[in-house]
Amino acid sequence: MKKIVVVGIGPGDEAYMTPAAREAIISSDVIIGYKTYIDLISHLITDKKVVDSGMKREIERCNLALDFAEEGAAVALVSSGDPGIYGMAGAMLEVKTQRDSKVEIEVIPGVTAVSAAAAVLGAPLMHDFAVISLSDLLTDWKVIKKRLQLAAEGDFVIALYNPKSKGRVTQIEEAREILLHYREKETPVGLVRNAKRAEEAAVVTTLKEMLQHPIDMLTVVIIGNSNTFVENGKIITPRGYQL
Amino acid sequence: MKKIVVVGIGPGDEAYMTPAAREAIISSDVIIGYKTYIDLISHLITDKKVVDSGMKREIERCNLALDFAEEGAAVALVSSGDPGIYGMAGAMLEVKTQRDSKVEIEVIPGVTAVSAAAAVLGAPLMHDFAVISLSDLLTDWKVIKKRLQLAAEGDFVIALYNPKSKGRVTQIEEAREILLHYREKETPVGLVRNAKRAEEAAVVTTLKEMLQHPIDMLTVVIIGNSNTFVENGKIITPRGYQL
């Protein structure tokens, strides 16, 4: 019985993929992943079995990975960014637990979307921060709203994953309303789509004006804390140093 | 005038350093960094000017980097993990702003300590999480305590950076007390020292027993949310999938 490596490929561009991730992909027999991510690494895949599948098939992919591994294959389960942050690491370990499987699971961390987005924007995350997914497919919207309120009250820098999709458009509007109860309208907000990937697009805006710009599932939204400022187009959250 | 690249080297082991970070180090004229991190990449440094300095000299290093860049050098300012998360990106941009310098600053993101630690522990970060530094050198302890309370109340997974140092030992005890007001004693806690680096050491414990294990400045502490569980020695926070 071989093992499953849950591989974080980072933002997608190979310049930001770790050698450990690259090596895991090259040395595996079977590669499983969401089609978009498989396409990002297609040049690394030769003479291997590849199973790509559509969105929302996470559990199916994990079961397939276990099936192949139990038959003796070395399997790479591919995740964008860091598989431990809204990626495939958890689902894989949950499925292994459910099936009471003895297959070994290794997680290879990657550069997560919020790190890539922050690097593009300047240095917005330099103080305590909260990461919140606005997707209510798997989490009650009341829980998410409460977290937004508490993170806003705590003056955390706030990073939002999955802010908006074609069928889910009101959450980002509600999130902004909550934030406006605690922070100034001029609070800096960064929107980064496809961070450190081809077609990267970044906007530096404010809580007041953020909804006037395009936001979708590929966008990471970073909202500054009460000390965050913009200088030369870069968002900077001071750490508290005496300069 | 050349530019400054603020380079995130990840945990330290080259298997987890991105090609972009490696290339930035190799192609620069001057390397500046905290001694411990310079040592981790010494094999990449040949015929370059190297300035290493001790802890708490962050602003001095940023001023030096600007001095060299203004004289025409390509400078790599080295940070462990991701320079945008409690790293050098913010200080560098703050110093540039203060000096009103025109030097270009690029940030190269890396695998941050919490991603590396989570990968070692299993999948503890799979739901909304808060990242909090327990160091009160630059932040009022009252602010940090309030953030701990709010993050605990919001049922965020909580990652603690800088939990304890030789001269600062009570904060982790107070943090645990705060958490115990909101979470069960048996809540899983992971302690990872030197994640994905030589001498890596990980402990899976609970809120009740966490202080019985060694914790220092090189340790990342991850405290589960109310759904987090341990299976086969791995910490798993469920995402909410129907299996």
HADDOCK unambig.tbl for C-alpha pairs under 7 A between the chains (distance, minus, plus):
assign (segid A and resid 15 and name CA) (segid B and resid 18 and name CA) 6.27 0.50 0.50
assign (segid A and resid 15 and name CA) (segid B and resid 19 and name CA) 4.99 0.50 0.50
assign (segid A and resid 15 and name CA) (segid B and resid 20 and name CA) 4.86 0.50 0.50
assign (segid A and resid 16 and name CA) (segid B and resid 18 and name CA) 5.01 0.50 0.50
assign (segid A and resid 16 and name CA) (segid B and resid 19 and name CA) 6.30 0.50 0.50
assign (segid A and resid 16 and name CA) (segid B and resid 20 and name CA) 6.05 0.50 0.50
assign (segid A and resid 17 and name CA) (segid B and resid 18 and name CA) 5.59 0.50 0.50
assign (segid A and resid 18 and name CA) (segid B and resid 15 and name CA) 6.27 0.50 0.50
assign (segid A and resid 18 and name CA) (segid B and resid 16 and name CA) 5.01 0.50 0.50
assign (segid A and resid 18 and name CA) (segid B and resid 17 and name CA) 5.58 0.50 0.50
assign (segid A and resid 18 and name CA) (segid B and resid 18 and name CA) 4.61 0.50 0.50
assign (segid A and resid 18 and name CA) (segid B and resid 19 and name CA) 6.89 0.50 0.50
assign (segid A and resid 19 and name CA) (segid B and resid 15 and name CA) 4.99 0.50 0.50
assign (segid A and resid 19 and name CA) (segid B and resid 16 and name CA) 6.30 0.50 0.50
assign (segid A and resid 19 and name CA) (segid B and resid 18 and name CA) 6.90 0.50 0.50
assign (segid A and resid 20 and name CA) (segid B and resid 15 and name CA) 4.86 0.50 0.50
assign (segid A and resid 20 and name CA) (segid B and resid 16 and name CA) 6.05 0.50 0.50
assign (segid A and resid 59 and name CA) (segid B and resid 243 and name CA) 6.67 0.50 0.50
assign (segid A and resid 84 and name CA) (segid B and resid 115 and name CA) 6.74 0.50 0.50
assign (segid A and resid 84 and name CA) (segid B and resid 118 and name CA) 6.57 0.50 0.50
assign (segid A and resid 84 and name CA) (segid B and resid 119 and name CA) 6.47 0.50 0.50
assign (segid A and resid 84 and name CA) (segid B and resid 123 and name CA) 5.52 0.50 0.50
assign (segid A and resid 84 and name CA) (segid B and resid 125 and name CA) 6.04 0.50 0.50
assign (segid A and resid 84 and name CA) (segid B and resid 126 and name CA) 5.96 0.50 0.50
assign (segid A and resid 85 and name CA) (segid B and resid 125 and name CA) 5.85 0.50 0.50
assign (segid A and resid 85 and name CA) (segid B and resid 126 and name CA) 5.34 0.50 0.50
assign (segid A and resid 86 and name CA) (segid B and resid 126 and name CA) 5.30 0.50 0.50
assign (segid A and resid 86 and name CA) (segid B and resid 127 and name CA) 6.65 0.50 0.50
assign (segid A and resid 89 and name CA) (segid B and resid 123 and name CA) 5.73 0.50 0.50
assign (segid A and resid 90 and name CA) (segid B and resid 123 and name CA) 4.97 0.50 0.50
assign (segid A and resid 90 and name CA) (segid B and resid 126 and name CA) 6.05 0.50 0.50
assign (segid A and resid 90 and name CA) (segid B and resid 236 and name CA) 6.20 0.50 0.50
assign (segid A and resid 90 and name CA) (segid B and resid 237 and name CA) 6.79 0.50 0.50
assign (segid A and resid 90 and name CA) (segid B and resid 238 and name CA) 6.51 0.50 0.50
assign (segid A and resid 95 and name CA) (segid B and resid 243 and name CA) 6.98 0.50 0.50
assign (segid A and resid 107 and name CA) (segid B and resid 119 and name CA) 5.15 0.50 0.50
assign (segid A and resid 108 and name CA) (segid B and resid 119 and name CA) 6.37 0.50 0.50
assign (segid A and resid 109 and name CA) (segid B and resid 111 and name CA) 6.95 0.50 0.50
assign (segid A and resid 109 and name CA) (segid B and resid 115 and name CA) 5.90 0.50 0.50
assign (segid A and resid 109 and name CA) (segid B and resid 116 and name CA) 5.77 0.50 0.50
assign (segid A and resid 109 and name CA) (segid B and resid 119 and name CA) 5.88 0.50 0.50
assign (segid A and resid 110 and name CA) (segid B and resid 111 and name CA) 5.65 0.50 0.50
assign (segid A and resid 111 and name CA) (segid B and resid 109 and name CA) 6.96 0.50 0.50
assign (segid A and resid 111 and name CA) (segid B and resid 110 and name CA) 5.66 0.50 0.50
assign (segid A and resid 111 and name CA) (segid B and resid 111 and name CA) 4.78 0.50 0.50
assign (segid A and resid 115 and name CA) (segid B and resid 82 and name CA) 6.99 0.50 0.50
assign (segid A and resid 115 and name CA) (segid B and resid 84 and name CA) 6.73 0.50 0.50
assign (segid A and resid 115 and name CA) (segid B and resid 109 and name CA) 5.90 0.50 0.50
assign (segid A and resid 116 and name CA) (segid B and resid 109 and name CA) 5.77 0.50 0.50
assign (segid A and resid 118 and name CA) (segid B and resid 84 and name CA) 6.57 0.50 0.50
assign (segid A and resid 119 and name CA) (segid B and resid 84 and name CA) 6.47 0.50 0.50
assign (segid A and resid 119 and name CA) (segid B and resid 107 and name CA) 5.14 0.50 0.50
assign (segid A and resid 119 and name CA) (segid B and resid 108 and name CA) 6.37 0.50 0.50
assign (segid A and resid 119 and name CA) (segid B and resid 109 and name CA) 5.86 0.50 0.50
assign (segid A and resid 123 and name CA) (segid B and resid 84 and name CA) 5.52 0.50 0.50
assign (segid A and resid 123 and name CA) (segid B and resid 89 and name CA) 5.73 0.50 0.50
assign (segid A and resid 123 and name CA) (segid B and resid 90 and name CA) 4.97 0.50 0.50
assign (segid A and resid 125 and name CA) (segid B and resid 84 and name CA) 6.03 0.50 0.50
assign (segid A and resid 125 and name CA) (segid B and resid 85 and name CA) 5.84 0.50 0.50
assign (segid A and resid 126 and name CA) (segid B and resid 84 and name CA) 5.96 0.50 0.50
assign (segid A and resid 126 and name CA) (segid B and resid 85 and name CA) 5.35 0.50 0.50
assign (segid A and resid 126 and name CA) (segid B and resid 86 and name CA) 5.31 0.50 0.50
assign (segid A and resid 126 and name CA) (segid B and resid 90 and name CA) 6.05 0.50 0.50
assign (segid A and resid 127 and name CA) (segid B and resid 86 and name CA) 6.66 0.50 0.50
assign (segid A and resid 128 and name CA) (segid B and resid 131 and name CA) 5.55 0.50 0.50
assign (segid A and resid 128 and name CA) (segid B and resid 132 and name CA) 4.78 0.50 0.50
assign (segid A and resid 128 and name CA) (segid B and resid 133 and name CA) 6.52 0.50 0.50
assign (segid A and resid 129 and name CA) (segid B and resid 130 and name CA) 5.78 0.50 0.50
assign (segid A and resid 129 and name CA) (segid B and resid 131 and name CA) 5.40 0.50 0.50
assign (segid A and resid 129 and name CA) (segid B and resid 132 and name CA) 6.90 0.50 0.50
assign (segid A and resid 130 and name CA) (segid B and resid 129 and name CA) 5.78 0.50 0.50
assign (segid A and resid 130 and name CA) (segid B and resid 130 and name CA) 4.15 0.50 0.50
assign (segid A and resid 130 and name CA) (segid B and resid 131 and name CA) 6.21 0.50 0.50
assign (segid A and resid 131 and name CA) (segid B and resid 128 and name CA) 5.55 0.50 0.50
assign (segid A and resid 131 and name CA) (segid B and resid 129 and name CA) 5.40 0.50 0.50
assign (segid A and resid 131 and name CA) (segid B and resid 130 and name CA) 6.21 0.50 0.50
assign (segid A and resid 132 and name CA) (segid B and resid 128 and name CA) 4.78 0.50 0.50
assign (segid A and resid 132 and name CA) (segid B and resid 129 and name CA) 6.89 0.50 0.50
assign (segid A and resid 133 and name CA) (segid B and resid 128 and name CA) 6.53 0.50 0.50
assign (segid A and resid 138 and name CA) (segid B and resid 239 and name CA) 6.98 0.50 0.50
assign (segid A and resid 138 and name CA) (segid B and resid 240 and name CA) 5.18 0.50 0.50
assign (segid A and resid 138 and name CA) (segid B and resid 241 and name CA) 6.57 0.50 0.50
assign (segid A and resid 139 and name CA) (segid B and resid 240 and name CA) 6.77 0.50 0.50
assign (segid A and resid 146 and name CA) (segid B and resid 154 and name CA) 6.60 0.50 0.50
assign (segid A and resid 147 and name CA) (segid B and resid 154 and name CA) 5.14 0.50 0.50
assign (segid A and resid 150 and name CA) (segid B and resid 150 and name CA) 5.55 0.50 0.50
assign (segid A and resid 150 and name CA) (segid B and resid 151 and name CA) 6.97 0.50 0.50
assign (segid A and resid 150 and name CA) (segid B and resid 154 and name CA) 6.39 0.50 0.50
assign (segid A and resid 151 and name CA) (segid B and resid 150 and name CA) 6.97 0.50 0.50
assign (segid A and resid 151 and name CA) (segid B and resid 151 and name CA) 6.96 0.50 0.50
assign (segid A and resid 154 and name CA) (segid B and resid 146 and name CA) 6.60 0.50 0.50
assign (segid A and resid 154 and name CA) (segid B and resid 147 and name CA) 5.14 0.50 0.50
assign (segid A and resid 154 and name CA) (segid B and resid 150 and name CA) 6.39 0.50 0.50
assign (segid A and resid 236 and name CA) (segid B and resid 90 and name CA) 6.19 0.50 0.50
assign (segid A and resid 237 and name CA) (segid B and resid 90 and name CA) 6.78 0.50 0.50
assign (segid A and resid 238 and name CA) (segid B and resid 90 and name CA) 6.49 0.50 0.50
assign (segid A and resid 239 and name CA) (segid B and resid 138 and name CA) 6.98 0.50 0.50
assign (segid A and resid 240 and name CA) (segid B and resid 138 and name CA) 5.17 0.50 0.50
assign (segid A and resid 240 and name CA) (segid B and resid 139 and name CA) 6.77 0.50 0.50
assign (segid A and resid 241 and name CA) (segid B and resid 138 and name CA) 6.56 0.50 0.50
assign (segid A and resid 243 and name CA) (segid B and resid 59 and name CA) 6.68 0.50 0.50
assign (segid A and resid 243 and name CA) (segid B and resid 95 and name CA) 6.99 0.50 0.50
